[in-house]
Amino acid sequence: MLRLMKREYHIDMEQIKEGLPPLEITRIIKSVKYVLYWEFDTKESYGMAQKNLYDSYWKSIEKCLIVPHDKYLGERLF
């Protein structure tokens, strides 16, 4: 499964304490944060997908980035 999310809101502690909805981001200071979420059935499938991405598209993707990307890896809990 592949999902892409654009960060459009921010939350501060006051909002959390009051139960208020998140505030919309109205200005972009340096960059827009996107999250690409991949879900795989096995670790081997993940490894092959990463290899294919880096072999074919990574140079083009890297040219679009202002700063290096973050990678978060884990397993689904629910």
LUMLUMDREN-2810 file (N, C-alpha, C; in Angstrom, 1 decimal):
<atoms>
<atom><aa>M</aa><ch>A</ch><at>N</at><xx>0.8</xx><yy>-1.2</yy><zz>0.0</zz></atom>
<atom><aa>M</aa><ch>A</ch><at>CA</at><xx>0.0</xx><yy>0.0</yy><zz>0.0</zz></atom>
<atom><aa>M</aa><ch>A</ch><at>C</at><xx>0.9</xx><yy>1.2</yy><zz>0.0</zz></atom>
<atom><aa>L</aa><ch>A</ch><at>N</at><xx>0.5</xx><yy>2.2</yy><zz>-0.8</zz></atom>
<atom><aa>L</aa><ch>A</ch><at>CA</at><xx>1.3</xx><yy>3.4</yy><zz>-0.9</zz></atom>
<atom><aa>L</aa><ch>A</ch><at>C</at><xx>0.4</xx><yy>4.6</yy><zz>-0.7</zz></atom>
<atom><aa>R</aa><ch>A</ch><at>N</at><xx>0.8</xx><yy>5.5</yy><zz>0.3</zz></atom>
<atom><aa>R</aa><ch>A</ch><at>CA</at><xx>0.0</xx><yy>6.7</yy><zz>0.6</zz></atom>
<atom><aa>R</aa><ch>A</ch><at>C</at><xx>1.0</xx><yy>7.9</yy><zz>0.6</zz></atom>
<atom><aa>L</aa><ch>A</ch><at>N</at><xx>0.5</xx><yy>9.0</yy><zz>0.2</zz></atom>
<atom><aa>L</aa><ch>A</ch><at>CA</at><xx>1.2</xx><yy>10.3</yy><zz>0.2</zz></atom>
<atom><aa>L</aa><ch>A</ch><at>C</at><xx>0.4</xx><yy>11.3</yy><zz>1.0</zz></atom>
<atom><aa>M</aa><ch>A</ch><at>N</at><xx>1.0</xx><yy>12.0</yy><zz>2.0</zz></atom>
<atom><aa>M</aa><ch>A</ch><at>CA</at><xx>0.4</xx><yy>12.9</yy><zz>2.8</zz></atom>
<atom><aa>M</aa><ch>A</ch><at>C</at><xx>1.1</xx><yy>14.3</yy><zz>2.8</zz></atom>
<atom><aa>K</aa><ch>A</ch><at>N</at><xx>0.4</xx><yy>15.4</yy><zz>2.6</zz></atom>
<atom><aa>K</aa><ch>A</ch><at>CA</at><xx>1.0</xx><yy>16.7</yy><zz>2.7</zz></atom>
<atom><aa>K</aa><ch>A</ch><at>C</at><xx>0.7</xx><yy>17.3</yy><zz>4.0</zz></atom>
<atom><aa>R</aa><ch>A</ch><at>N</at><xx>1.7</xx><yy>17.8</yy><zz>4.7</zz></atom>
<atom><aa>R</aa><ch>A</ch><at>CA</at><xx>1.4</xx><yy>18.4</yy><zz>6.0</zz></atom>
<atom><aa>R</aa><ch>A</ch><at>C</at><xx>0.7</xx><yy>19.8</yy><zz>5.8</zz></atom>
<atom><aa>E</aa><ch>A</ch><at>N</at><xx>-0.5</xx><yy>19.9</yy><zz>6.3</zz></atom>
<atom><aa>E</aa><ch>A</ch><at>CA</at><xx>-1.2</xx><yy>21.2</yy><zz>6.1</zz></atom>
<atom><aa>E</aa><ch>A</ch><at>C</at><xx>-1.6</xx><yy>21.8</yy><zz>7.5</zz></atom>
<atom><aa>Y</aa><ch>A</ch><at>N</at><xx>-1.4</xx><yy>21.2</yy><zz>8.6</zz></atom>
<atom><aa>Y</aa><ch>A</ch><at>CA</at><xx>-1.8</xx><yy>21.7</yy><zz>9.9</zz></atom>
<atom><aa>Y</aa><ch>A</ch><at>C</at><xx>-0.7</xx><yy>21.6</yy><zz>10.9</zz></atom>
<atom><aa>H</aa><ch>A</ch><at>N</at><xx>-0.8</xx><yy>22.4</yy><zz>11.9</zz></atom>
<atom><aa>H</aa><ch>A</ch><at>CA</at><xx>0.1</xx><yy>22.2</yy><zz>13.1</zz></atom>
<atom><aa>H</aa><ch>A</ch><at>C</at><xx>-0.7</xx><yy>22.3</yy><zz>14.4</zz></atom>
<atom><aa>I</aa><ch>A</ch><at>N</at><xx>-0.1</xx><yy>21.7</yy><zz>15.4</zz></atom>
<atom><aa>I</aa><ch>A</ch><at>CA</at><xx>-0.7</xx><yy>21.5</yy><zz>16.7</zz></atom>
<atom><aa>I</aa><ch>A</ch><at>C</at><xx>0.2</xx><yy>22.0</yy><zz>17.7</zz></atom>
<atom><aa>D</aa><ch>A</ch><at>N</at><xx>-0.3</xx><yy>22.8</yy><zz>18.7</zz></atom>
<atom><aa>D</aa><ch>A</ch><at>CA</at><xx>0.5</xx><yy>23.2</yy><zz>19.8</zz></atom>
<atom><aa>D</aa><ch>A</ch><at>C</at><xx>-0.1</xx><yy>22.6</yy><zz>21.1</zz></atom>
<atom><aa>M</aa><ch>A</ch><at>N</at><xx>0.6</xx><yy>22.7</yy><zz>22.2</zz></atom>
<atom><aa>M</aa><ch>A</ch><at>CA</at><xx>0.1</xx><yy>22.1</yy><zz>23.4</zz></atom>
<atom><aa>M</aa><ch>A</ch><at>C</at><xx>-1.3</xx><yy>22.8</yy><zz>23.9</zz></atom>
<atom><aa>E</aa><ch>A</ch><at>N</at><xx>-1.4</xx><yy>24.1</yy><zz>23.6</zz></atom>
<atom><aa>E</aa><ch>A</ch><at>CA</at><xx>-2.7</xx><yy>24.7</yy><zz>24.0</zz></atom>
<atom><aa>E</aa><ch>A</ch><at>C</at><xx>-3.9</xx><yy>24.1</yy><zz>23.3</zz></atom>
<atom><aa>Q</aa><ch>A</ch><at>N</at><xx>-3.7</xx><yy>23.9</yy><zz>22.1</zz></atom>
<atom><aa>Q</aa><ch>A</ch><at>CA</at><xx>-4.8</xx><yy>23.2</yy><zz>21.3</zz></atom>
<atom><aa>Q</aa><ch>A</ch><at>C</at><xx>-5.1</xx><yy>21.9</yy><zz>21.9</zz></atom>
<atom><aa>I</aa><ch>A</ch><at>N</at><xx>-4.1</xx><yy>21.1</yy><zz>22.2</zz></atom>
<atom><aa>I</aa><ch>A</ch><at>CA</at><xx>-4.3</xx><yy>19.8</yy><zz>22.7</zz></atom>
<atom><aa>I</aa><ch>A</ch><at>C</at><xx>-5.0</xx><yy>19.8</yy><zz>24.1</zz></atom>
<atom><aa>K</aa><ch>A</ch><at>N</at><xx>-4.6</xx><yy>20.7</yy><zz>25.0</zz></atom>
<atom><aa>K</aa><ch>A</ch><at>CA</at><xx>-5.2</xx><yy>20.9</yy><zz>26.3</zz></atom>
<atom><aa>K</aa><ch>A</ch><at>C</at><xx>-6.6</xx><yy>21.3</yy><zz>26.2</zz></atom>
<atom><aa>E</aa><ch>A</ch><at>N</at><xx>-7.0</xx><yy>22.1</yy><zz>25.3</zz></atom>
<atom><aa>E</aa><ch>A</ch><at>CA</at><xx>-8.3</xx><yy>22.7</yy><zz>25.1</zz></atom>
<atom><aa>E</aa><ch>A</ch><at>C</at><xx>-9.2</xx><yy>21.8</yy><zz>24.2</zz></atom>
<atom><aa>G</aa><ch>A</ch><at>N</at><xx>-8.6</xx><yy>20.8</yy><zz>23.6</zz></atom>
<atom><aa>G</aa><ch>A</ch><at>CA</at><xx>-9.4</xx><yy>20.0</yy><zz>22.7</zz></atom>
<atom><aa>G</aa><ch>A</ch><at>C</at><xx>-9.8</xx><yy>20.7</yy><zz>21.4</zz></atom>
<atom><aa>L</aa><ch>A</ch><at>N</at><xx>-9.0</xx><yy>21.7</yy><zz>21.0</zz></atom>
<atom><aa>L</aa><ch>A</ch><at>CA</at><xx>-9.3</xx><yy>22.5</yy><zz>19.8</zz></atom>
<atom><aa>L</aa><ch>A</ch><at>C</at><xx>-8.8</xx><yy>21.8</yy><zz>18.5</zz></atom>
<atom><aa>P</aa><ch>A</ch><at>N</at><xx>-9.4</xx><yy>22.0</yy><zz>17.4</zz></atom>
<atom><aa>P</aa><ch>A</ch><at>CA</at><xx>-8.9</xx><yy>21.5</yy><zz>16.1</zz></atom>
<atom><aa>P</aa><ch>A</ch><at>C</at><xx>-7.5</xx><yy>22.1</yy><zz>15.7</zz></atom>
<atom><aa>P</aa><ch>A</ch><at>N</at><xx>-6.8</xx><yy>21.4</yy><zz>14.9</zz></atom>
<atom><aa>P</aa><ch>A</ch><at>CA</at><xx>-5.4</xx><yy>21.9</yy><zz>14.5</zz></atom>
<atom><aa>P</aa><ch>A</ch><at>C</at><xx>-5.6</xx><yy>23.2</yy><zz>13.7</zz></atom>
<atom><aa>L</aa><ch>A</ch><at>N</at><xx>-4.6</xx><yy>24.0</yy><zz>13.7</zz></atom>
<atom><aa>L</aa><ch>A</ch><at>CA</at><xx>-4.5</xx><yy>25.2</yy><zz>12.9</zz></atom>
<atom><aa>L</aa><ch>A</ch><at>C</at><xx>-3.9</xx><yy>24.9</yy><zz>11.5</zz></atom>
<atom><aa>E</aa><ch>A</ch><at>N</at><xx>-4.5</xx><yy>25.6</yy><zz>10.5</zz></atom>
<atom><aa>E</aa><ch>A</ch><at>CA</at><xx>-4.0</xx><yy>25.4</yy><zz>9.2</zz></atom>
<atom><aa>E</aa><ch>A</ch><at>C</at><xx>-2.7</xx><yy>26.2</yy><zz>9.0</zz></atom>
<atom><aa>I</aa><ch>A</ch><at>N</at><xx>-1.7</xx><yy>25.6</yy><zz>8.3</zz></atom>
<atom><aa>I</aa><ch>A</ch><at>CA</at><xx>-0.5</xx><yy>26.2</yy><zz>8.0</zz></atom>
<atom><aa>I</aa><ch>A</ch><at>C</at><xx>-0.8</xx><yy>27.2</yy><zz>6.9</zz></atom>
<atom><aa>T</aa><ch>A</ch><at>N</at><xx>-0.5</xx><yy>28.5</yy><zz>7.2</zz></atom>
<atom><aa>T</aa><ch>A</ch><at>CA</at><xx>-0.8</xx><yy>29.6</yy><zz>6.2</zz></atom>
<atom><aa>T</aa><ch>A</ch><at>C</at><xx>0.4</xx><yy>30.1</yy><zz>5.4</zz></atom>
<atom><aa>R</aa><ch>A</ch><at>N</at><xx>1.6</xx><yy>29.9</yy><zz>5.9</zz></atom>
<atom><aa>R</aa><ch>A</ch><at>CA</at><xx>2.8</xx><yy>30.3</yy><zz>5.2</zz></atom>
<atom><aa>R</aa><ch>A</ch><at>C</at><xx>3.8</xx><yy>29.2</yy><zz>5.3</zz></atom>
<atom><aa>I</aa><ch>A</ch><at>N</at><xx>4.6</xx><yy>29.1</yy><zz>4.2</zz></atom>
<atom><aa>I</aa><ch>A</ch><at>CA</at><xx>5.7</xx><yy>28.2</yy><zz>4.1</zz></atom>
<atom><aa>I</aa><ch>A</ch><at>C</at><xx>7.0</xx><yy>28.9</yy><zz>4.3</zz></atom>
<atom><aa>I</aa><ch>A</ch><at>N</at><xx>7.7</xx><yy>28.6</yy><zz>5.3</zz></atom>
<atom><aa>I</aa><ch>A</ch><at>CA</at><xx>9.0</xx><yy>29.3</yy><zz>5.6</zz></atom>
<atom><aa>I</aa><ch>A</ch><at>C</at><xx>10.1</xx><yy>28.8</yy><zz>4.7</zz></atom>
<atom><aa>K</aa><ch>A</ch><at>N</at><xx>10.3</xx><yy>27.5</yy><zz>4.7</zz></atom>
<atom><aa>K</aa><ch>A</ch><at>CA</at><xx>11.4</xx><yy>26.9</yy><zz>4.0</zz></atom>
<atom><aa>K</aa><ch>A</ch><at>C</at><xx>11.0</xx><yy>25.8</yy><zz>3.0</zz></atom>
<atom><aa>S</aa><ch>A</ch><at>N</at><xx>10.1</xx><yy>24.9</yy><zz>3.5</zz></atom>
<atom><aa>S</aa><ch>A</ch><at>CA</at><xx>9.7</xx><yy>23.8</yy><zz>2.7</zz></atom>
<atom><aa>S</aa><ch>A</ch><at>C</at><xx>8.4</xx><yy>23.3</yy><zz>3.2</zz></atom>
<atom><aa>V</aa><ch>A</ch><at>N</at><xx>7.8</xx><yy>22.5</yy><zz>2.3</zz></atom>
<atom><aa>V</aa><ch>A</ch><at>CA</at><xx>6.5</xx><yy>21.8</yy><zz>2.7</zz></atom>
<atom><aa>V</aa><ch>A</ch><at>C</at><xx>6.9</xx><yy>20.4</yy><zz>3.0</zz></atom>
<atom><aa>K</aa><ch>A</ch><at>N</at><xx>6.3</xx><yy>19.9</yy><zz>4.1</zz></atom>
<atom><aa>K</aa><ch>A</ch><at>CA</at><xx>6.6</xx><yy>18.5</yy><zz>4.5</zz></atom>
<atom><aa>K</aa><ch>A</ch><at>C</at><xx>5.7</xx><yy>17.5</yy><zz>3.9</zz></atom>
<atom><aa>Y</aa><ch>A</ch><at>N</at><xx>6.2</xx><yy>16.6</yy><zz>3.2</zz></atom>
<atom><aa>Y</aa><ch>A</ch><at>CA</at><xx>5.4</xx><yy>15.5</yy><zz>2.7</zz></atom>
<atom><aa>Y</aa><ch>A</ch><at>C</at><xx>5.8</xx><yy>14.2</yy><zz>3.3</zz></atom>
<atom><aa>V</aa><ch>A</ch><at>N</at><xx>4.9</xx><yy>13.3</yy><zz>3.5</zz></atom>
<atom><aa>V</aa><ch>A</ch><at>CA</at><xx>5.2</xx><yy>11.9</yy><zz>4.0</zz></atom>
<atom><aa>V</aa><ch>A</ch><at>C</at><xx>4.7</xx><yy>10.9</yy><zz>3.0</zz></atom>
<atom><aa>L</aa><ch>A</ch><at>N</at><xx>5.6</xx><yy>10.0</yy><zz>2.6</zz></atom>
<atom><aa>L</aa><ch>A</ch><at>CA</at><xx>5.3</xx><yy>8.9</yy><zz>1.8</zz></atom>
<atom><aa>L</aa><ch>A</ch><at>C</at><xx>5.3</xx><yy>7.7</yy><zz>2.6</zz></atom>
<atom><aa>Y</aa><ch>A</ch><at>N</at><xx>4.1</xx><yy>7.0</yy><zz>2.7</zz></atom>
<atom><aa>Y</aa><ch>A</ch><at>CA</at><xx>3.9</xx><yy>5.9</yy><zz>3.6</zz></atom>
<atom><aa>Y</aa><ch>A</ch><at>C</at><xx>3.7</xx><yy>4.6</yy><zz>2.7</zz></atom>
<atom><aa>W</aa><ch>A</ch><at>N</at><xx>4.6</xx><yy>3.7</yy><zz>2.9</zz></atom>
<atom><aa>W</aa><ch>A</ch><at>CA</at><xx>4.6</xx><yy>2.4</yy><zz>2.2</zz></atom>
<atom><aa>W</aa><ch>A</ch><at>C</at><xx>4.3</xx><yy>1.3</yy><zz>3.2</zz></atom>
<atom><aa>E</aa><ch>A</ch><at>N</at><xx>3.4</xx><yy>0.4</yy><zz>2.8</zz></atom>
<atom><aa>E</aa><ch>A</ch><at>CA</at><xx>3.2</xx><yy>-0.7</yy><zz>3.7</zz></atom>
<atom><aa>E</aa><ch>A</ch><at>C</at><xx>3.4</xx><yy>-2.0</yy><zz>2.8</zz></atom>
<atom><aa>F</aa><ch>A</ch><at>N</at><xx>4.2</xx><yy>-2.9</yy><zz>3.4</zz></atom>
<atom><aa>F</aa><ch>A</ch><at>CA</at><xx>4.6</xx><yy>-4.1</yy><zz>2.7</zz></atom>
<atom><aa>F</aa><ch>A</ch><at>C</at><xx>4.2</xx><yy>-5.4</yy><zz>3.5</zz></atom>
<atom><aa>D</aa><ch>A</ch><at>N</at><xx>4.0</xx><yy>-6.5</yy><zz>2.8</zz></atom>
<atom><aa>D</aa><ch>A</ch><at>CA</at><xx>3.7</xx><yy>-7.7</yy><zz>3.5</zz></atom>
<atom><aa>D</aa><ch>A</ch><at>C</at><xx>4.9</xx><yy>-8.4</yy><zz>4.1</zz></atom>
<atom><aa>T</aa><ch>A</ch><at>N</at><xx>6.1</xx><yy>-8.2</yy><zz>3.6</zz></atom>
<atom><aa>T</aa><ch>A</ch><at>CA</at><xx>7.3</xx><yy>-8.8</yy><zz>4.1</zz></atom>
<atom><aa>T</aa><ch>A</ch><at>C</at><xx>8.5</xx><yy>-7.8</yy><zz>4.1</zz></atom>
<atom><aa>K</aa><ch>A</ch><at>N</at><xx>9.5</xx><yy>-8.0</yy><zz>4.9</zz></atom>
<atom><aa>K</aa><ch>A</ch><at>CA</at><xx>10.7</xx><yy>-7.2</yy><zz>4.8</zz></atom>
<atom><aa>K</aa><ch>A</ch><at>C</at><xx>11.4</xx><yy>-7.3</yy><zz>3.5</zz></atom>
<atom><aa>E</aa><ch>A</ch><at>N</at><xx>11.3</xx><yy>-8.5</yy><zz>2.9</zz></atom>
<atom><aa>E</aa><ch>A</ch><at>CA</at><xx>12.0</xx><yy>-8.7</yy><zz>1.6</zz></atom>
<atom><aa>E</aa><ch>A</ch><at>C</at><xx>11.3</xx><yy>-7.9</yy><zz>0.5</zz></atom>
<atom><aa>S</aa><ch>A</ch><at>N</at><xx>10.0</xx><yy>-7.8</yy><zz>0.6</zz></atom>
<atom><aa>S</aa><ch>A</ch><at>CA</at><xx>9.3</xx><yy>-7.0</yy><zz>-0.4</zz></atom>
<atom><aa>S</aa><ch>A</ch><at>C</at><xx>9.7</xx><yy>-5.5</yy><zz>-0.3</zz></atom>
<atom><aa>Y</aa><ch>A</ch><at>N</at><xx>9.8</xx><yy>-5.1</yy><zz>1.0</zz></atom>
<atom><aa>Y</aa><ch>A</ch><at>CA</at><xx>10.3</xx><yy>-3.7</yy><zz>1.2</zz></atom>
<atom><aa>Y</aa><ch>A</ch><at>C</at><xx>11.7</xx><yy>-3.5</yy><zz>0.6</zz></atom>
<atom><aa>G</aa><ch>A</ch><at>N</at><xx>12.6</xx><yy>-4.4</yy><zz>0.9</zz></atom>
<atom><aa>G</aa><ch>A</ch><at>CA</at><xx>14.0</xx><yy>-4.3</yy><zz>0.4</zz></atom>
<atom><aa>G</aa><ch>A</ch><at>C</at><xx>14.0</xx><yy>-4.2</yy><zz>-1.2</zz></atom>
<atom><aa>M</aa><ch>A</ch><at>N</at><xx>13.2</xx><yy>-5.0</yy><zz>-1.8</zz></atom>
<atom><aa>M</aa><ch>A</ch><at>CA</at><xx>13.2</xx><yy>-5.0</yy><zz>-3.3</zz></atom>
<atom><aa>M</aa><ch>A</ch><at>C</at><xx>12.6</xx><yy>-3.7</yy><zz>-3.8</zz></atom>
<atom><aa>A</aa><ch>A</ch><at>N</at><xx>11.5</xx><yy>-3.2</yy><zz>-3.2</zz></atom>
<atom><aa>A</aa><ch>A</ch><at>CA</at><xx>10.9</xx><yy>-1.9</yy><zz>-3.6</zz></atom>
<atom><aa>A</aa><ch>A</ch><at>C</at><xx>11.9</xx><yy>-0.7</yy><zz>-3.4</zz></atom>
<atom><aa>Q</aa><ch>A</ch><at>N</at><xx>12.7</xx><yy>-0.7</yy><zz>-2.3</zz></atom>
<atom><aa>Q</aa><ch>A</ch><at>CA</at><xx>13.7</xx><yy>0.3</yy><zz>-2.1</zz></atom>
<atom><aa>Q</aa><ch>A</ch><at>C</at><xx>14.7</xx><yy>0.3</yy><zz>-3.2</zz></atom>
<atom><aa>K</aa><ch>A</ch><at>N</at><xx>15.2</xx><yy>-0.9</yy><zz>-3.5</zz></atom>
<atom><aa>K</aa><ch>A</ch><at>CA</at><xx>16.2</xx><yy>-1.1</yy><zz>-4.5</zz></atom>
<atom><aa>K</aa><ch>A</ch><at>C</at><xx>15.7</xx><yy>-0.6</yy><zz>-5.9</zz></atom>
<atom><aa>N</aa><ch>A</ch><at>N</at><xx>14.5</xx><yy>-0.9</yy><zz>-6.3</zz></atom>
<atom><aa>N</aa><ch>A</ch><at>CA</at><xx>13.9</xx><yy>-0.5</yy><zz>-7.5</zz></atom>
<atom><aa>N</aa><ch>A</ch><at>C</at><xx>13.8</xx><yy>1.0</yy><zz>-7.5</zz></atom>
<atom><aa>L</aa><ch>A</ch><at>N</at><xx>13.4</xx><yy>1.6</yy><zz>-6.4</zz></atom>
<atom><aa>L</aa><ch>A</ch><at>CA</at><xx>13.2</xx><yy>3.1</yy><zz>-6.3</zz></atom>
<atom><aa>L</aa><ch>A</ch><at>C</at><xx>14.6</xx><yy>3.8</yy><zz>-6.5</zz></atom>
<atom><aa>Y</aa><ch>A</ch><at>N</at><xx>15.6</xx><yy>3.3</yy><zz>-5.8</zz></atom>
<atom><aa>Y</aa><ch>A</ch><at>CA</at><xx>16.9</xx><yy>3.9</yy><zz>-5.9</zz></atom>
<atom><aa>Y</aa><ch>A</ch><at>C</at><xx>17.6</xx><yy>3.7</yy><zz>-7.3</zz></atom>
<atom><aa>D</aa><ch>A</ch><at>N</at><xx>17.3</xx><yy>2.6</yy><zz>-7.9</zz></atom>
<atom><aa>D</aa><ch>A</ch><at>CA</at><xx>17.9</xx><yy>2.3</yy><zz>-9.2</zz></atom>
<atom><aa>D</aa><ch>A</ch><at>C</at><xx>17.3</xx><yy>3.1</yy><zz>-10.3</zz></atom>
<atom><aa>S</aa><ch>A</ch><at>N</at><xx>16.0</xx><yy>3.4</yy><zz>-10.2</zz></atom>
<atom><aa>S</aa><ch>A</ch><at>CA</at><xx>15.3</xx><yy>4.0</yy><zz>-11.3</zz></atom>
<atom><aa>S</aa><ch>A</ch><at>C</at><xx>15.0</xx><yy>5.5</yy><zz>-11.1</zz></atom>
<atom><aa>Y</aa><ch>A</ch><at>N</at><xx>14.5</xx><yy>5.9</yy><zz>-9.9</zz></atom>
<atom><aa>Y</aa><ch>A</ch><at>CA</at><xx>14.0</xx><yy>7.3</yy><zz>-9.8</zz></atom>
<atom><aa>Y</aa><ch>A</ch><at>C</at><xx>14.7</xx><yy>8.2</yy><zz>-8.8</zz></atom>
<atom><aa>W</aa><ch>A</ch><at>N</at><xx>15.6</xx><yy>7.6</yy><zz>-8.0</zz></atom>
<atom><aa>W</aa><ch>A</ch><at>CA</at><xx>16.1</xx><yy>8.4</yy><zz>-6.9</zz></atom>
<atom><aa>W</aa><ch>A</ch><at>C</at><xx>16.9</xx><yy>9.7</yy><zz>-7.2</zz></atom>
<atom><aa>K</aa><ch>A</ch><at>N</at><xx>17.6</xx><yy>9.7</yy><zz>-8.3</zz></atom>
<atom><aa>K</aa><ch>A</ch><at>CA</at><xx>18.3</xx><yy>10.9</yy><zz>-8.7</zz></atom>
<atom><aa>K</aa><ch>A</ch><at>C</at><xx>17.4</xx><yy>12.0</yy><zz>-9.0</zz></atom>
<atom><aa>S</aa><ch>A</ch><at>N</at><xx>16.3</xx><yy>11.7</yy><zz>-9.7</zz></atom>
<atom><aa>S</aa><ch>A</ch><at>CA</at><xx>15.3</xx><yy>12.7</yy><zz>-10.0</zz></atom>
<atom><aa>S</aa><ch>A</ch><at>C</at><xx>14.6</xx><yy>13.2</yy><zz>-8.8</zz></atom>
<atom><aa>I</aa><ch>A</ch><at>N</at><xx>14.3</xx><yy>12.3</yy><zz>-7.9</zz></atom>
<atom><aa>I</aa><ch>A</ch><at>CA</at><xx>13.6</xx><yy>12.7</yy><zz>-6.6</zz></atom>
<atom><aa>I</aa><ch>A</ch><at>C</at><xx>14.5</xx><yy>13.6</yy><zz>-5.8</zz></atom>
<atom><aa>E</aa><ch>A</ch><at>N</at><xx>15.8</xx><yy>13.2</yy><zz>-5.7</zz></atom>
<atom><aa>E</aa><ch>A</ch><at>CA</at><xx>16.8</xx><yy>13.9</yy><zz>-4.9</zz></atom>
<atom><aa>E</aa><ch>A</ch><at>C</at><xx>16.9</xx><yy>15.4</yy><zz>-5.3</zz></atom>
<atom><aa>K</aa><ch>A</ch><at>N</at><xx>16.8</xx><yy>15.6</yy><zz>-6.6</zz></atom>
<atom><aa>K</aa><ch>A</ch><at>CA</at><xx>16.9</xx><yy>17.0</yy><zz>-7.2</zz></atom>
<atom><aa>K</aa><ch>A</ch><at>C</at><xx>15.8</xx><yy>17.9</yy><zz>-6.7</zz></atom>
<atom><aa>C</aa><ch>A</ch><at>N</at><xx>14.7</xx><yy>17.3</yy><zz>-6.3</zz></atom>
<atom><aa>C</aa><ch>A</ch><at>CA</at><xx>13.5</xx><yy>18.1</yy><zz>-5.9</zz></atom>
<atom><aa>C</aa><ch>A</ch><at>C</at><xx>13.6</xx><yy>18.4</yy><zz>-4.4</zz></atom>
<atom><aa>L</aa><ch>A</ch><at>N</at><xx>14.5</xx><yy>17.8</yy><zz>-3.6</zz></atom>
<atom><aa>L</aa><ch>A</ch><at>CA</at><xx>14.5</xx><yy>18.0</yy><zz>-2.2</zz></atom>
<atom><aa>L</aa><ch>A</ch><at>C</at><xx>15.4</xx><yy>19.1</yy><zz>-1.8</zz></atom>
<atom><aa>I</aa><ch>A</ch><at>N</at><xx>15.0</xx><yy>19.9</yy><zz>-0.9</zz></atom>
<atom><aa>I</aa><ch>A</ch><at>CA</at><xx>15.8</xx><yy>21.1</yy><zz>-0.3</zz></atom>
<atom><aa>I</aa><ch>A</ch><at>C</at><xx>16.7</xx><yy>20.6</yy><zz>0.7</zz></atom>
<atom><aa>V</aa><ch>A</ch><at>N</at><xx>16.3</xx><yy>19.6</yy><zz>1.6</zz></atom>
<atom><aa>V</aa><ch>A</ch><at>CA</at><xx>17.1</xx><yy>19.1</yy><zz>2.6</zz></atom>
<atom><aa>V</aa><ch>A</ch><at>C</at><xx>17.0</xx><yy>17.5</yy><zz>2.5</zz></atom>
<atom><aa>P</aa><ch>A</ch><at>N</at><xx>18.0</xx><yy>16.8</yy><zz>3.1</zz></atom>
<atom><aa>P</aa><ch>A</ch><at>CA</at><xx>17.9</xx><yy>15.3</yy><zz>3.0</zz></atom>
<atom><aa>P</aa><ch>A</ch><at>C</at><xx>16.6</xx><yy>14.8</yy><zz>3.7</zz></atom>
<atom><aa>H</aa><ch>A</ch><at>N</at><xx>16.1</xx><yy>13.7</yy><zz>3.2</zz></atom>
<atom><aa>H</aa><ch>A</ch><at>CA</at><xx>14.8</xx><yy>13.2</yy><zz>3.7</zz></atom>
<atom><aa>H</aa><ch>A</ch><at>C</at><xx>15.0</xx><yy>12.4</yy><zz>5.0</zz></atom>
<atom><aa>D</aa><ch>A</ch><at>N</at><xx>14.0</xx><yy>12.3</yy><zz>5.8</zz></atom>
<atom><aa>D</aa><ch>A</ch><at>CA</at><xx>14.0</xx><yy>11.4</yy><zz>7.0</zz></atom>
<atom><aa>D</aa><ch>A</ch><at>C</at><xx>13.4</xx><yy>10.1</yy><zz>6.6</zz></atom>
<atom><aa>K</aa><ch>A</ch><at>N</at><xx>13.9</xx><yy>9.0</yy><zz>7.2</zz></atom>
<atom><aa>K</aa><ch>A</ch><at>CA</at><xx>13.3</xx><yy>7.7</yy><zz>7.0</zz></atom>
<atom><aa>K</aa><ch>A</ch><at>C</at><xx>12.9</xx><yy>7.1</yy><zz>8.3</zz></atom>
<atom><aa>Y</aa><ch>A</ch><at>N</at><xx>11.6</xx><yy>6.7</yy><zz>8.4</zz></atom>
<atom><aa>Y</aa><ch>A</ch><at>CA</at><xx>11.1</xx><yy>6.0</yy><zz>9.6</zz></atom>
<atom><aa>Y</aa><ch>A</ch><at>C</at><xx>10.7</xx><yy>4.6</yy><zz>9.2</zz></atom>
<atom><aa>L</aa><ch>A</ch><at>N</at><xx>11.1</xx><yy>3.6</yy><zz>9.9</zz></atom>
<atom><aa>L</aa><ch>A</ch><at>CA</at><xx>10.8</xx><yy>2.2</yy><zz>9.6</zz></atom>
<atom><aa>L</aa><ch>A</ch><at>C</at><xx>10.2</xx><yy>1.6</yy><zz>10.9</zz></atom>
<atom><aa>G</aa><ch>A</ch><at>N</at><xx>9.2</xx><yy>0.8</yy><zz>10.7</zz></atom>
<atom><aa>G</aa><ch>A</ch><at>CA</at><xx>8.6</xx><yy>0.1</yy><zz>11.8</zz></atom>
<atom><aa>G</aa><ch>A</ch><at>C</at><xx>7.6</xx><yy>-0.9</yy><zz>11.3</zz></atom>
<atom><aa>E</aa><ch>A</ch><at>N</at><xx>6.9</xx><yy>-1.5</yy><zz>12.3</zz></atom>
<atom><aa>E</aa><ch>A</ch><at>CA</at><xx>5.8</xx><yy>-2.4</yy><zz>12.0</zz></atom>
<atom><aa>E</aa><ch>A</ch><at>C</at><xx>4.5</xx><yy>-1.9</yy><zz>12.4</zz></atom>
<atom><aa>R</aa><ch>A</ch><at>N</at><xx>3.4</xx><yy>-2.3</yy><zz>11.7</zz></atom>
<atom><aa>R</aa><ch>A</ch><at>CA</at><xx>2.1</xx><yy>-1.9</yy><zz>12.1</zz></atom>
<atom><aa>R</aa><ch>A</ch><at>C</at><xx>1.7</xx><yy>-2.5</yy><zz>13.4</zz></atom>
<atom><aa>L</aa><ch>A</ch><at>N</at><xx>1.0</xx><yy>-1.8</yy><zz>14.3</zz></atom>
<atom><aa>L</aa><ch>A</ch><at>CA</at><xx>0.6</xx><yy>-2.3</yy><zz>15.5</zz></atom>
<atom><aa>L</aa><ch>A</ch><at>C</at><xx>-0.8</xx><yy>-2.8</yy><zz>15.5</zz></atom>
<atom><aa>F</aa><ch>A</ch><at>N</at><xx>-1.7</xx><yy>-2.2</yy><zz>14.7</zz></atom>
<atom><aa>F</aa><ch>A</ch><at>CA</at><xx>-3.1</xx><yy>-2.5</yy><zz>14.7</zz></atom>
<atom><aa>F</aa><ch>A</ch><at>C</at><xx>-3.5</xx><yy>-3.0</yy><zz>13.3</zz></atom>
</atoms>
